[in-house]
């Protein structure tokens, strides 16, 4: 595994783990529905610049239906 791959994996683990810590701390204060909305908004702010890059749009253009189905299933 290359060093860049290891760093990406560690970053992903930190993001993933911090989201569970955030839910544990924030759920009693916000409630479930506002917390889910807040998490979705945060993810949208984080990922939209990457998704809007031209090369990423070209890769996703032929897979819109599959990506939407995957998003719905992951949200459930």
CHARMM internal coordinates of N, CA and C (Angstrom, degrees):
IC EDIT
DIST 1 N 1 CA 1.4455
DIST 1 CA 1 C 1.5229
ANGL 1 N 1 CA 1 C 107.88
DIST 1 C 2 N 1.2978
ANGL 1 CA 1 C 2 N 115.24
DIHE 1 N 1 CA 1 C 2 N 130.85
DIST 2 N 2 CA 1.4595
ANGL 1 C 2 N 2 CA 120.64
DIHE 1 CA 1 C 2 N 2 CA 179.37
DIST 2 CA 2 C 1.5267
ANGL 2 N 2 CA 2 C 109.92
DIHE 1 C 2 N 2 CA 2 C -72.38
DIST 2 C 3 N 1.3134
ANGL 2 CA 2 C 3 N 115.56
DIHE 2 N 2 CA 2 C 3 N 157.27
DIST 3 N 3 CA 1.4627
ANGL 2 C 3 N 3 CA 120.73
DIHE 2 CA 2 C 3 N 3 CA -179.25
DIST 3 CA 3 C 1.5258
ANGL 3 N 3 CA 3 C 111.13
DIHE 2 C 3 N 3 CA 3 C -61.32
DIST 3 C 4 N 1.3233
ANGL 3 CA 3 C 4 N 117.59
DIHE 3 N 3 CA 3 C 4 N -38.88
DIST 4 N 4 CA 1.4656
ANGL 3 C 4 N 4 CA 120.07
DIHE 3 CA 3 C 4 N 4 CA 179.23
DIST 4 CA 4 C 1.5284
ANGL 4 N 4 CA 4 C 110.97
DIHE 3 C 4 N 4 CA 4 C -64.59
DIST 4 C 5 N 1.3382
ANGL 4 CA 4 C 5 N 116.81
DIHE 4 N 4 CA 4 C 5 N -36.75
DIST 5 N 5 CA 1.4699
ANGL 4 C 5 N 5 CA 119.92
DIHE 4 CA 4 C 5 N 5 CA 176.55
DIST 5 CA 5 C 1.5193
ANGL 5 N 5 CA 5 C 111.17
DIHE 4 C 5 N 5 CA 5 C -65.66
DIST 5 C 6 N 1.3186
ANGL 5 CA 5 C 6 N 116.49
DIHE 5 N 5 CA 5 C 6 N -40.84
DIST 6 N 6 CA 1.4559
ANGL 5 C 6 N 6 CA 120.50
DIHE 5 CA 5 C 6 N 6 CA 178.85
DIST 6 CA 6 C 1.5297
ANGL 6 N 6 CA 6 C 111.12
DIHE 5 C 6 N 6 CA 6 C -64.45
DIST 6 C 7 N 1.3218
ANGL 6 CA 6 C 7 N 117.09
DIHE 6 N 6 CA 6 C 7 N -40.75
DIST 7 N 7 CA 1.4634
ANGL 6 C 7 N 7 CA 120.64
DIHE 6 CA 6 C 7 N 7 CA 178.55
DIST 7 CA 7 C 1.5226
ANGL 7 N 7 CA 7 C 111.22
DIHE 6 C 7 N 7 CA 7 C -65.86
DIST 7 C 8 N 1.3088
ANGL 7 CA 7 C 8 N 117.53
DIHE 7 N 7 CA 7 C 8 N -38.80
DIST 8 N 8 CA 1.4676
ANGL 7 C 8 N 8 CA 120.80
DIHE 7 CA 7 C 8 N 8 CA 176.62
DIST 8 CA 8 C 1.5209
ANGL 8 N 8 CA 8 C 111.05
DIHE 7 C 8 N 8 CA 8 C -65.30
DIST 8 C 9 N 1.3226
ANGL 8 CA 8 C 9 N 116.62
DIHE 8 N 8 CA 8 C 9 N -40.00
DIST 9 N 9 CA 1.4475
ANGL 8 C 9 N 9 CA 120.97
DIHE 8 CA 8 C 9 N 9 CA 178.42
DIST 9 CA 9 C 1.5332
ANGL 9 N 9 CA 9 C 110.89
DIHE 8 C 9 N 9 CA 9 C -64.25
DIST 9 C 10 N 1.3220
ANGL 9 CA 9 C 10 N 116.86
DIHE 9 N 9 CA 9 C 10 N -42.28
DIST 10 N 10 CA 1.4661
ANGL 9 C 10 N 10 CA 120.65
DIHE 9 CA 9 C 10 N 10 CA 177.98
DIST 10 CA 10 C 1.5258
ANGL 10 N 10 CA 10 C 111.41
DIHE 9 C 10 N 10 CA 10 C -65.80
DIST 10 C 11 N 1.3211
ANGL 10 CA 10 C 11 N 117.16
DIHE 10 N 10 CA 10 C 11 N -38.60
DIST 11 N 11 CA 1.4619
ANGL 10 C 11 N 11 CA 120.32
DIHE 10 CA 10 C 11 N 11 CA 176.68
DIST 11 CA 11 C 1.5224
ANGL 11 N 11 CA 11 C 110.61
DIHE 10 C 11 N 11 CA 11 C -64.25
DIST 11 C 12 N 1.3229
ANGL 11 CA 11 C 12 N 116.99
DIHE 11 N 11 CA 11 C 12 N -43.68
DIST 12 N 12 CA 1.4567
ANGL 11 C 12 N 12 CA 120.84
DIHE 11 CA 11 C 12 N 12 CA 177.65
DIST 12 CA 12 C 1.5284
ANGL 12 N 12 CA 12 C 110.79
DIHE 11 C 12 N 12 CA 12 C -61.36
DIST 12 C 13 N 1.3177
ANGL 12 CA 12 C 13 N 117.59
DIHE 12 N 12 CA 12 C 13 N -42.37
DIST 13 N 13 CA 1.4629
ANGL 12 C 13 N 13 CA 120.97
DIHE 12 CA 12 C 13 N 13 CA 178.49
DIST 13 CA 13 C 1.5278
ANGL 13 N 13 CA 13 C 111.47
DIHE 12 C 13 N 13 CA 13 C -63.63
DIST 13 C 14 N 1.3306
ANGL 13 CA 13 C 14 N 116.89
DIHE 13 N 13 CA 13 C 14 N -39.50
DIST 14 N 14 CA 1.4649
ANGL 13 C 14 N 14 CA 120.35
DIHE 13 CA 13 C 14 N 14 CA 178.43
DIST 14 CA 14 C 1.5241
ANGL 14 N 14 CA 14 C 111.40
DIHE 13 C 14 N 14 CA 14 C -66.03
DIST 14 C 15 N 1.3198
ANGL 14 CA 14 C 15 N 116.66
DIHE 14 N 14 CA 14 C 15 N -42.41
DIST 15 N 15 CA 1.4713
ANGL 14 C 15 N 15 CA 120.17
DIHE 14 CA 14 C 15 N 15 CA 178.64
DIST 15 CA 15 C 1.5192
ANGL 15 N 15 CA 15 C 109.93
DIHE 14 C 15 N 15 CA 15 C -65.44
DIST 15 C 16 N 1.3176
ANGL 15 CA 15 C 16 N 116.84
DIHE 15 N 15 CA 15 C 16 N -45.87
DIST 16 N 16 CA 1.4612
ANGL 15 C 16 N 16 CA 121.49
DIHE 15 CA 15 C 16 N 16 CA -177.69
DIST 16 CA 16 C 1.5285
ANGL 16 N 16 CA 16 C 109.90
DIHE 15 C 16 N 16 CA 16 C -63.30
DIST 16 C 17 N 1.3110
ANGL 16 CA 16 C 17 N 117.18
DIHE 16 N 16 CA 16 C 17 N -48.26
DIST 17 N 17 CA 1.4682
ANGL 16 C 17 N 17 CA 121.00
DIHE 16 CA 16 C 17 N 17 CA -178.39
DIST 17 CA 17 C 1.5169
ANGL 17 N 17 CA 17 C 112.49
DIHE 16 C 17 N 17 CA 17 C -65.87
DIST 17 C 18 N 1.3208
ANGL 17 CA 17 C 18 N 116.93
DIHE 17 N 17 CA 17 C 18 N -38.36
DIST 18 N 18 CA 1.4608
ANGL 17 C 18 N 18 CA 119.00
DIHE 17 CA 17 C 18 N 18 CA -179.36
DIST 18 CA 18 C 1.5208
ANGL 18 N 18 CA 18 C 111.39
DIHE 17 C 18 N 18 CA 18 C -67.89
DIST 18 C 19 N 1.3320
ANGL 18 CA 18 C 19 N 117.75
DIHE 18 N 18 CA 18 C 19 N -28.89
DIST 19 N 19 CA 1.4617
ANGL 18 C 19 N 19 CA 119.15
DIHE 18 CA 18 C 19 N 19 CA 178.51
DIST 19 CA 19 C 1.5260
ANGL 19 N 19 CA 19 C 110.52
DIHE 18 C 19 N 19 CA 19 C -66.49
DIST 19 C 20 N 1.3314
ANGL 19 CA 19 C 20 N 117.89
DIHE 19 N 19 CA 19 C 20 N -36.86
DIST 20 N 20 CA 1.4620
ANGL 19 C 20 N 20 CA 119.97
DIHE 19 CA 19 C 20 N 20 CA 177.37
DIST 20 CA 20 C 1.5284
ANGL 20 N 20 CA 20 C 110.97
DIHE 19 C 20 N 20 CA 20 C -70.27
DIST 20 C 21 N 1.3022
ANGL 20 CA 20 C 21 N 117.18
DIHE 20 N 20 CA 20 C 21 N -38.26
DIST 21 N 21 CA 1.4670
ANGL 20 C 21 N 21 CA 120.22
DIHE 20 CA 20 C 21 N 21 CA 176.04
DIST 21 CA 21 C 1.5249
ANGL 21 N 21 CA 21 C 110.12
DIHE 20 C 21 N 21 CA 21 C -64.57
DIST 21 C 22 N 1.3135
ANGL 21 CA 21 C 22 N 116.30
DIHE 21 N 21 CA 21 C 22 N -41.56
DIST 22 N 22 CA 1.4580
ANGL 21 C 22 N 22 CA 120.93
DIHE 21 CA 21 C 22 N 22 CA 178.08
DIST 22 CA 22 C 1.5253
ANGL 22 N 22 CA 22 C 110.73
DIHE 21 C 22 N 22 CA 22 C -61.21
DIST 22 C 23 N 1.3454
ANGL 22 CA 22 C 23 N 117.43
DIHE 22 N 22 CA 22 C 23 N -42.44
DIST 23 N 23 CA 1.4622
ANGL 22 C 23 N 23 CA 120.24
DIHE 22 CA 22 C 23 N 23 CA 179.31
DIST 23 CA 23 C 1.5234
ANGL 23 N 23 CA 23 C 111.28
DIHE 22 C 23 N 23 CA 23 C -63.68
DIST 23 C 24 N 1.3072
ANGL 23 CA 23 C 24 N 117.05
DIHE 23 N 23 CA 23 C 24 N -40.36
DIST 24 N 24 CA 1.4675
ANGL 23 C 24 N 24 CA 120.43
DIHE 23 CA 23 C 24 N 24 CA -178.46
DIST 24 CA 24 C 1.5251
ANGL 24 N 24 CA 24 C 111.17
DIHE 23 C 24 N 24 CA 24 C -65.77
DIST 24 C 25 N 1.3104
ANGL 24 CA 24 C 25 N 117.17
DIHE 24 N 24 CA 24 C 25 N -38.45
DIST 25 N 25 CA 1.4575
ANGL 24 C 25 N 25 CA 121.60
DIHE 24 CA 24 C 25 N 25 CA -178.82
DIST 25 CA 25 C 1.5259
ANGL 25 N 25 CA 25 C 111.28
DIHE 24 C 25 N 25 CA 25 C -80.09
DIST 25 C 26 N 1.3286
ANGL 25 CA 25 C 26 N 117.23
DIHE 25 N 25 CA 25 C 26 N -39.55
DIST 26 N 26 CA 1.4569
ANGL 25 C 26 N 26 CA 120.91
DIHE 25 CA 25 C 26 N 26 CA -171.55
DIST 26 CA 26 C 1.5271
ANGL 26 N 26 CA 26 C 114.24
DIHE 25 C 26 N 26 CA 26 C -89.16
DIST 26 C 27 N 1.3266
ANGL 26 CA 26 C 27 N 118.57
DIHE 26 N 26 CA 26 C 27 N -23.30
DIST 27 N 27 CA 1.4665
ANGL 26 C 27 N 27 CA 120.37
DIHE 26 CA 26 C 27 N 27 CA -175.39
DIST 27 CA 27 C 1.5259
ANGL 27 N 27 CA 27 C 113.09
DIHE 26 C 27 N 27 CA 27 C -59.10
DIST 27 C 28 N 1.3217
ANGL 27 CA 27 C 28 N 119.61
DIHE 27 N 27 CA 27 C 28 N -44.52
DIST 28 N 28 CA 1.4653
ANGL 27 C 28 N 28 CA 117.73
DIHE 27 CA 27 C 28 N 28 CA 178.99
DIST 28 CA 28 C 1.5282
ANGL 28 N 28 CA 28 C 113.11
DIHE 27 C 28 N 28 CA 28 C -64.37
DIST 28 C 29 N 1.3200
ANGL 28 CA 28 C 29 N 117.55
DIHE 28 N 28 CA 28 C 29 N -31.94
DIST 29 N 29 CA 1.4615
ANGL 28 C 29 N 29 CA 120.47
DIHE 28 CA 28 C 29 N 29 CA -177.45
DIST 29 CA 29 C 1.5081
ANGL 29 N 29 CA 29 C 114.35
DIHE 28 C 29 N 29 CA 29 C -81.51
DIST 29 C 30 N 1.3236
ANGL 29 CA 29 C 30 N 116.89
DIHE 29 N 29 CA 29 C 30 N -39.59
DIST 30 N 30 CA 1.4607
ANGL 29 C 30 N 30 CA 121.03
DIHE 29 CA 29 C 30 N 30 CA -176.09
DIST 30 CA 30 C 1.5227
ANGL 30 N 30 CA 30 C 113.16
DIHE 29 C 30 N 30 CA 30 C -93.68
DIST 30 C 31 N 1.3017
ANGL 30 CA 30 C 31 N 117.08
DIHE 30 N 30 CA 30 C 31 N -38.66
DIST 31 N 31 CA 1.4579
ANGL 30 C 31 N 31 CA 121.72
DIHE 30 CA 30 C 31 N 31 CA -169.74
DIST 31 CA 31 C 1.5092
ANGL 31 N 31 CA 31 C 109.18
DIHE 30 C 31 N 31 CA 31 C 96.53
DIST 31 C 32 N 1.3279
ANGL 31 CA 31 C 32 N 117.72
DIHE 31 N 31 CA 31 C 32 N 162.96
DIST 32 N 32 CA 1.4608
ANGL 31 C 32 N 32 CA 119.79
DIHE 31 CA 31 C 32 N 32 CA -172.26
DIST 32 CA 32 C 1.5294
ANGL 32 N 32 CA 32 C 114.69
DIHE 31 C 32 N 32 CA 32 C -67.88
DIST 32 C 33 N 1.3207
ANGL 32 CA 32 C 33 N 118.88
DIHE 32 N 32 CA 32 C 33 N -47.23
DIST 33 N 33 CA 1.4590
ANGL 32 C 33 N 33 CA 120.41
DIHE 32 CA 32 C 33 N 33 CA -175.19
DIST 33 CA 33 C 1.5306
ANGL 33 N 33 CA 33 C 112.57
DIHE 32 C 33 N 33 CA 33 C -66.61
DIST 33 C 34 N 1.3280
ANGL 33 CA 33 C 34 N 120.11
DIHE 33 N 33 CA 33 C 34 N -47.72
DIST 34 N 34 CA 1.4729
ANGL 33 C 34 N 34 CA 118.62
DIHE 33 CA 33 C 34 N 34 CA 176.33
DIST 34 CA 34 C 1.5318
ANGL 34 N 34 CA 34 C 112.90
DIHE 33 C 34 N 34 CA 34 C -62.81
DIST 34 C 35 N 1.3282
ANGL 34 CA 34 C 35 N 116.72
DIHE 34 N 34 CA 34 C 35 N -32.30
DIST 35 N 35 CA 1.4602
ANGL 34 C 35 N 35 CA 119.45
DIHE 34 CA 34 C 35 N 35 CA 179.09
DIST 35 CA 35 C 1.5288
ANGL 35 N 35 CA 35 C 110.94
DIHE 34 C 35 N 35 CA 35 C -67.79
DIST 35 C 36 N 1.3320
ANGL 35 CA 35 C 36 N 117.39
DIHE 35 N 35 CA 35 C 36 N -41.45
DIST 36 N 36 CA 1.4617
ANGL 35 C 36 N 36 CA 120.71
DIHE 35 CA 35 C 36 N 36 CA 177.58
DIST 36 CA 36 C 1.5267
ANGL 36 N 36 CA 36 C 109.84
DIHE 35 C 36 N 36 CA 36 C -63.31
DIST 36 C 37 N 1.3275
ANGL 36 CA 36 C 37 N 116.60
DIHE 36 N 36 CA 36 C 37 N -43.16
DIST 37 N 37 CA 1.4627
ANGL 36 C 37 N 37 CA 120.70
DIHE 36 CA 36 C 37 N 37 CA 178.68
DIST 37 CA 37 C 1.5222
ANGL 37 N 37 CA 37 C 110.89
DIHE 36 C 37 N 37 CA 37 C -61.62
DIST 37 C 38 N 1.3117
ANGL 37 CA 37 C 38 N 117.06
DIHE 37 N 37 CA 37 C 38 N -42.36
DIST 38 N 38 CA 1.4629
ANGL 37 C 38 N 38 CA 121.61
DIHE 37 CA 37 C 38 N 38 CA 178.82
DIST 38 CA 38 C 1.5209
ANGL 38 N 38 CA 38 C 111.61
DIHE 37 C 38 N 38 CA 38 C -63.89
DIST 38 C 39 N 1.3283
ANGL 38 CA 38 C 39 N 116.84
DIHE 38 N 38 CA 38 C 39 N -40.87
DIST 39 N 39 CA 1.4638
ANGL 38 C 39 N 39 CA 120.28
DIHE 38 CA 38 C 39 N 39 CA 178.75
DIST 39 CA 39 C 1.5219
ANGL 39 N 39 CA 39 C 111.60
DIHE 38 C 39 N 39 CA 39 C -66.87
DIST 39 C 40 N 1.3337
ANGL 39 CA 39 C 40 N 116.99
DIHE 39 N 39 CA 39 C 40 N -40.68
DIST 40 N 40 CA 1.4672
ANGL 39 C 40 N 40 CA 120.04
DIHE 39 CA 39 C 40 N 40 CA 178.14
DIST 40 CA 40 C 1.5240
ANGL 40 N 40 CA 40 C 111.43
DIHE 39 C 40 N 40 CA 40 C -65.38
DIST 40 C 41 N 1.3183
ANGL 40 CA 40 C 41 N 116.71
DIHE 40 N 40 CA 40 C 41 N -40.55
DIST 41 N 41 CA 1.4611
ANGL 40 C 41 N 41 CA 119.96
DIHE 40 CA 40 C 41 N 41 CA 178.41
DIST 41 CA 41 C 1.5277
ANGL 41 N 41 CA 41 C 110.94
DIHE 40 C 41 N 41 CA 41 C -64.95
DIST 41 C 42 N 1.3206
ANGL 41 CA 41 C 42 N 117.10
DIHE 41 N 41 CA 41 C 42 N -41.32
DIST 42 N 42 CA 1.4606
ANGL 41 C 42 N 42 CA 120.56
DIHE 41 CA 41 C 42 N 42 CA 177.67
DIST 42 CA 42 C 1.5200
ANGL 42 N 42 CA 42 C 112.24
DIHE 41 C 42 N 42 CA 42 C -62.89
DIST 42 C 43 N 1.3271
ANGL 42 CA 42 C 43 N 116.63
DIHE 42 N 42 CA 42 C 43 N -41.70
DIST 43 N 43 CA 1.4622
ANGL 42 C 43 N 43 CA 120.16
DIHE 42 CA 42 C 43 N 43 CA 178.15
DIST 43 CA 43 C 1.5247
ANGL 43 N 43 CA 43 C 111.05
DIHE 42 C 43 N 43 CA 43 C -65.98
DIST 43 C 44 N 1.3200
ANGL 43 CA 43 C 44 N 116.78
DIHE 43 N 43 CA 43 C 44 N -39.03
DIST 44 N 44 CA 1.4658
ANGL 43 C 44 N 44 CA 120.06
DIHE 43 CA 43 C 44 N 44 CA 178.82
DIST 44 CA 44 C 1.5245
ANGL 44 N 44 CA 44 C 111.02
DIHE 43 C 44 N 44 CA 44 C -63.28
DIST 44 C 45 N 1.3174
ANGL 44 CA 44 C 45 N 117.17
DIHE 44 N 44 CA 44 C 45 N -43.07
DIST 45 N 45 CA 1.4683
ANGL 44 C 45 N 45 CA 120.81
DIHE 44 CA 44 C 45 N 45 CA 178.76
DIST 45 CA 45 C 1.5258
ANGL 45 N 45 CA 45 C 110.47
DIHE 44 C 45 N 45 CA 45 C -63.50
DIST 45 C 46 N 1.3149
ANGL 45 CA 45 C 46 N 116.25
DIHE 45 N 45 CA 45 C 46 N -37.71
DIST 46 N 46 CA 1.4626
ANGL 45 C 46 N 46 CA 120.79
DIHE 45 CA 45 C 46 N 46 CA -177.58
DIST 46 CA 46 C 1.5284
ANGL 46 N 46 CA 46 C 111.86
DIHE 45 C 46 N 46 CA 46 C -73.37
DIST 46 C 47 N 1.3355
ANGL 46 CA 46 C 47 N 117.68
DIHE 46 N 46 CA 46 C 47 N -41.78
DIST 47 N 47 CA 1.4614
ANGL 46 C 47 N 47 CA 121.06
DIHE 46 CA 46 C 47 N 47 CA -172.00
DIST 47 CA 47 C 1.5227
ANGL 47 N 47 CA 47 C 115.23
DIHE 46 C 47 N 47 CA 47 C -94.33
DIST 47 C 48 N 1.3130
ANGL 47 CA 47 C 48 N 120.00
DIHE 47 N 47 CA 47 C 48 N -20.74
DIST 48 N 48 CA 1.4555
ANGL 47 C 48 N 48 CA 121.09
DIHE 47 CA 47 C 48 N 48 CA -176.27
DIST 48 CA 48 C 1.5330
ANGL 48 N 48 CA 48 C 113.61
DIHE 47 C 48 N 48 CA 48 C -58.86
DIST 48 C 49 N 1.3181
ANGL 48 CA 48 C 49 N 121.00
DIHE 48 N 48 CA 48 C 49 N -43.06
DIST 49 N 49 CA 1.4773
ANGL 48 C 49 N 49 CA 118.51
DIHE 48 CA 48 C 49 N 49 CA 177.60
DIST 49 CA 49 C 1.5319
ANGL 49 N 49 CA 49 C 112.61
DIHE 48 C 49 N 49 CA 49 C -58.54
DIST 49 C 50 N 1.3134
ANGL 49 CA 49 C 50 N 116.81
DIHE 49 N 49 CA 49 C 50 N -37.68
DIST 50 N 50 CA 1.4595
ANGL 49 C 50 N 50 CA 120.04
DIHE 49 CA 49 C 50 N 50 CA 178.48
DIST 50 CA 50 C 1.5263
ANGL 50 N 50 CA 50 C 110.64
DIHE 49 C 50 N 50 CA 50 C -69.75
DIST 50 C 51 N 1.3369
ANGL 50 CA 50 C 51 N 116.90
DIHE 50 N 50 CA 50 C 51 N -42.69
DIST 51 N 51 CA 1.4574
ANGL 50 C 51 N 51 CA 120.24
DIHE 50 CA 50 C 51 N 51 CA -178.72
DIST 51 CA 51 C 1.5168
ANGL 51 N 51 CA 51 C 113.06
DIHE 50 C 51 N 51 CA 51 C -66.56
DIST 51 C 52 N 1.3248
ANGL 51 CA 51 C 52 N 117.60
DIHE 51 N 51 CA 51 C 52 N -29.24
DIST 52 N 52 CA 1.4559
ANGL 51 C 52 N 52 CA 121.11
DIHE 51 CA 51 C 52 N 52 CA -176.34
DIST 52 CA 52 C 1.5251
ANGL 52 N 52 CA 52 C 113.77
DIHE 51 C 52 N 52 CA 52 C -84.05
DIST 52 C 53 N 1.3151
ANGL 52 CA 52 C 53 N 118.17
DIHE 52 N 52 CA 52 C 53 N -3.70
DIST 53 N 53 CA 1.4583
ANGL 52 C 53 N 53 CA 120.21
DIHE 52 CA 52 C 53 N 53 CA 175.89
DIST 53 CA 53 C 1.5257
ANGL 53 N 53 CA 53 C 108.85
DIHE 52 C 53 N 53 CA 53 C -65.58
DIST 53 C 54 N 1.3101
ANGL 53 CA 53 C 54 N 116.77
DIHE 53 N 53 CA 53 C 54 N 143.20
DIST 54 N 54 CA 1.4689
ANGL 53 C 54 N 54 CA 121.61
DIHE 53 CA 53 C 54 N 54 CA -173.46
DIST 54 CA 54 C 1.5262
ANGL 54 N 54 CA 54 C 112.43
DIHE 53 C 54 N 54 CA 54 C -59.76
DIST 54 C 55 N 1.3081
ANGL 54 CA 54 C 55 N 118.31
DIHE 54 N 54 CA 54 C 55 N -41.80
DIST 55 N 55 CA 1.4677
ANGL 54 C 55 N 55 CA 119.34
DIHE 54 CA 54 C 55 N 55 CA -177.05
DIST 55 CA 55 C 1.5287
ANGL 55 N 55 CA 55 C 111.15
DIHE 54 C 55 N 55 CA 55 C -67.91
DIST 55 C 56 N 1.3222
ANGL 55 CA 55 C 56 N 118.49
DIHE 55 N 55 CA 55 C 56 N -33.04
DIST 56 N 56 CA 1.4596
ANGL 55 C 56 N 56 CA 121.06
DIHE 55 CA 55 C 56 N 56 CA 178.44
DIST 56 CA 56 C 1.5256
ANGL 56 N 56 CA 56 C 111.43
DIHE 55 C 56 N 56 CA 56 C -73.66
DIST 56 C 57 N 1.3231
ANGL 56 CA 56 C 57 N 116.46
DIHE 56 N 56 CA 56 C 57 N -36.40
DIST 57 N 57 CA 1.4705
ANGL 56 C 57 N 57 CA 119.23
DIHE 56 CA 56 C 57 N 57 CA 176.87
DIST 57 CA 57 C 1.5165
ANGL 57 N 57 CA 57 C 110.28
DIHE 56 C 57 N 57 CA 57 C -63.63
DIST 57 C 58 N 1.3228
ANGL 57 CA 57 C 58 N 117.23
DIHE 57 N 57 CA 57 C 58 N -40.27
DIST 58 N 58 CA 1.4628
ANGL 57 C 58 N 58 CA 120.67
DIHE 57 CA 57 C 58 N 58 CA 179.52
DIST 58 CA 58 C 1.5223
ANGL 58 N 58 CA 58 C 111.36
DIHE 57 C 58 N 58 CA 58 C -64.03
DIST 58 C 59 N 1.3222
ANGL 58 CA 58 C 59 N 117.15
DIHE 58 N 58 CA 58 C 59 N -37.47
DIST 59 N 59 CA 1.4666
ANGL 58 C 59 N 59 CA 120.68
DIHE 58 CA 58 C 59 N 59 CA 179.23
DIST 59 CA 59 C 1.5297
ANGL 59 N 59 CA 59 C 111.72
DIHE 58 C 59 N 59 CA 59 C -68.55
DIST 59 C 60 N 1.3202
ANGL 59 CA 59 C 60 N 117.11
DIHE 59 N 59 CA 59 C 60 N -34.67
DIST 60 N 60 CA 1.4619
ANGL 59 C 60 N 60 CA 120.96
DIHE 59 CA 59 C 60 N 60 CA -175.73
DIST 60 CA 60 C 1.5250
ANGL 60 N 60 CA 60 C 113.34
DIHE 59 C 60 N 60 CA 60 C -87.78
DIST 60 C 61 N 1.3182
ANGL 60 CA 60 C 61 N 117.53
DIHE 60 N 60 CA 60 C 61 N -15.70
DIST 61 N 61 CA 1.4703
ANGL 60 C 61 N 61 CA 121.27
DIHE 60 CA 60 C 61 N 61 CA -172.60
DIST 61 CA 61 C 1.5261
ANGL 61 N 61 CA 61 C 112.61
DIHE 60 C 61 N 61 CA 61 C -54.30
DIST 61 C 62 N 1.2866
ANGL 61 CA 61 C 62 N 118.73
DIHE 61 N 61 CA 61 C 62 N -40.88
DIST 62 N 62 CA 1.4571
ANGL 61 C 62 N 62 CA 121.17
DIHE 61 CA 61 C 62 N 62 CA -177.55
DIST 62 CA 62 C 1.5154
ANGL 62 N 62 CA 62 C 114.50
DIHE 61 C 62 N 62 CA 62 C -85.31
DIST 62 C 63 N 1.3158
ANGL 62 CA 62 C 63 N 117.45
DIHE 62 N 62 CA 62 C 63 N -0.19
DIST 63 N 63 CA 1.4648
ANGL 62 C 63 N 63 CA 120.86
DIHE 62 CA 62 C 63 N 63 CA -174.11
DIST 63 CA 63 C 1.5275
ANGL 63 N 63 CA 63 C 112.65
DIHE 62 C 63 N 63 CA 63 C -126.38
DIST 63 C 64 N 1.3083
ANGL 63 CA 63 C 64 N 117.74
DIHE 63 N 63 CA 63 C 64 N 28.37
DIST 64 N 64 CA 1.4620
ANGL 63 C 64 N 64 CA 121.04
DIHE 63 CA 63 C 64 N 64 CA -175.31
DIST 64 CA 64 C 1.5214
ANGL 64 N 64 CA 64 C 111.11
DIHE 63 C 64 N 64 CA 64 C -63.59
DIST 64 C 65 N 1.3081
ANGL 64 CA 64 C 65 N 118.56
DIHE 64 N 64 CA 64 C 65 N -46.93
DIST 65 N 65 CA 1.4593
ANGL 64 C 65 N 65 CA 121.42
DIHE 64 CA 64 C 65 N 65 CA -178.28
DIST 65 CA 65 C 1.5278
ANGL 65 N 65 CA 65 C 111.29
DIHE 64 C 65 N 65 CA 65 C -62.73
DIST 65 C 66 N 1.3227
ANGL 65 CA 65 C 66 N 116.43
DIHE 65 N 65 CA 65 C 66 N -44.81
DIST 66 N 66 CA 1.4661
ANGL 65 C 66 N 66 CA 120.06
DIHE 65 CA 65 C 66 N 66 CA 179.25
DIST 66 CA 66 C 1.5239
ANGL 66 N 66 CA 66 C 111.27
DIHE 65 C 66 N 66 CA 66 C -62.99
DIST 66 C 67 N 1.3304
ANGL 66 CA 66 C 67 N 117.24
DIHE 66 N 66 CA 66 C 67 N -41.43
DIST 67 N 67 CA 1.4623
ANGL 66 C 67 N 67 CA 120.39
DIHE 66 CA 66 C 67 N 67 CA 179.75
DIST 67 CA 67 C 1.5298
ANGL 67 N 67 CA 67 C 111.70
DIHE 66 C 67 N 67 CA 67 C -66.83
DIST 67 C 68 N 1.3216
ANGL 67 CA 67 C 68 N 116.90
DIHE 67 N 67 CA 67 C 68 N -37.52
DIST 68 N 68 CA 1.4724
ANGL 67 C 68 N 68 CA 120.24
DIHE 67 CA 67 C 68 N 68 CA 177.67
DIST 68 CA 68 C 1.5247
ANGL 68 N 68 CA 68 C 110.55
DIHE 67 C 68 N 68 CA 68 C -66.27
DIST 68 C 69 N 1.3256
ANGL 68 CA 68 C 69 N 116.95
DIHE 68 N 68 CA 68 C 69 N -43.07
DIST 69 N 69 CA 1.4809
ANGL 68 C 69 N 69 CA 120.31
DIHE 68 CA 68 C 69 N 69 CA 177.37
DIST 69 CA 69 C 1.5247
ANGL 69 N 69 CA 69 C 110.57
DIHE 68 C 69 N 69 CA 69 C -62.34
DIST 69 C 70 N 1.3041
ANGL 69 CA 69 C 70 N 117.17
DIHE 69 N 69 CA 69 C 70 N -43.30
DIST 70 N 70 CA 1.4561
ANGL 69 C 70 N 70 CA 120.66
DIHE 69 CA 69 C 70 N 70 CA 178.17
DIST 70 CA 70 C 1.5246
ANGL 70 N 70 CA 70 C 111.12
DIHE 69 C 70 N 70 CA 70 C -62.84
DIST 70 C 71 N 1.3197
ANGL 70 CA 70 C 71 N 117.56
DIHE 70 N 70 CA 70 C 71 N -40.84
DIST 71 N 71 CA 1.4600
ANGL 70 C 71 N 71 CA 120.44
DIHE 70 CA 70 C 71 N 71 CA 177.41
DIST 71 CA 71 C 1.5163
ANGL 71 N 71 CA 71 C 112.55
DIHE 70 C 71 N 71 CA 71 C -62.54
DIST 71 C 72 N 1.3334
ANGL 71 CA 71 C 72 N 116.65
DIHE 71 N 71 CA 71 C 72 N -42.61
DIST 72 N 72 CA 1.4690
ANGL 71 C 72 N 72 CA 120.31
DIHE 71 CA 71 C 72 N 72 CA 178.96
DIST 72 CA 72 C 1.5312
ANGL 72 N 72 CA 72 C 110.43
DIHE 71 C 72 N 72 CA 72 C -65.09
DIST 72 C 73 N 1.3211
ANGL 72 CA 72 C 73 N 117.00
DIHE 72 N 72 CA 72 C 73 N -44.65
DIST 73 N 73 CA 1.4633
ANGL 72 C 73 N 73 CA 119.56
DIHE 72 CA 72 C 73 N 73 CA 179.42
DIST 73 CA 73 C 1.5316
ANGL 73 N 73 CA 73 C 111.84
DIHE 72 C 73 N 73 CA 73 C -64.61
DIST 73 C 74 N 1.3242
ANGL 73 CA 73 C 74 N 117.90
DIHE 73 N 73 CA 73 C 74 N -39.63
DIST 74 N 74 CA 1.4703
ANGL 73 C 74 N 74 CA 120.56
DIHE 73 CA 73 C 74 N 74 CA 178.75
DIST 74 CA 74 C 1.5191
ANGL 74 N 74 CA 74 C 111.60
DIHE 73 C 74 N 74 CA 74 C -68.78
DIST 74 C 75 N 1.3117
ANGL 74 CA 74 C 75 N 116.99
DIHE 74 N 74 CA 74 C 75 N -32.01
DIST 75 N 75 CA 1.4731
ANGL 74 C 75 N 75 CA 120.01
DIHE 74 CA 74 C 75 N 75 CA 178.73
DIST 75 CA 75 C 1.5139
ANGL 75 N 75 CA 75 C 111.55
DIHE 74 C 75 N 75 CA 75 C -71.99
DIST 75 C 76 N 1.3175
ANGL 75 CA 75 C 76 N 116.14
DIHE 75 N 75 CA 75 C 76 N -30.15
DIST 76 N 76 CA 1.4657
ANGL 75 C 76 N 76 CA 119.71
DIHE 75 CA 75 C 76 N 76 CA 179.84
DIST 76 CA 76 C 1.5025
ANGL 76 N 76 CA 76 C 108.97
DIHE 75 C 76 N 76 CA 76 C -72.24
END
COOR INIT
IC SEED 1 N 1 CA 1 C
IC BUILD
